């Protein structure tokens, strides 16, 4: 069974990107440990160099998330998970 997000920390929209009305999606790879904590987060894609603030905001947020850990043979195990963090302007 794959890990599932249990709690999230809202991502902070970069103020400069908000002023410029820029949207983006940042894809991260998360190492979820057997307790459901985050051991590592790596950038996979999105967040152009010009708007690297999106990358920093996504990484900072996801590092604080908790997960229901993956299970193998009924036991919790560590595993990697890819997740897209969308940055959408409020309507």
Protein Blocks (a to p, Z undefined) as FASTA:
>chain_A
ZZddfbdcdddddfklmmnopacdddddddddfkopafbdcdfbgjifklmmmmmmmmmm
mmmpccddddeehiacdddddddddddddZZ
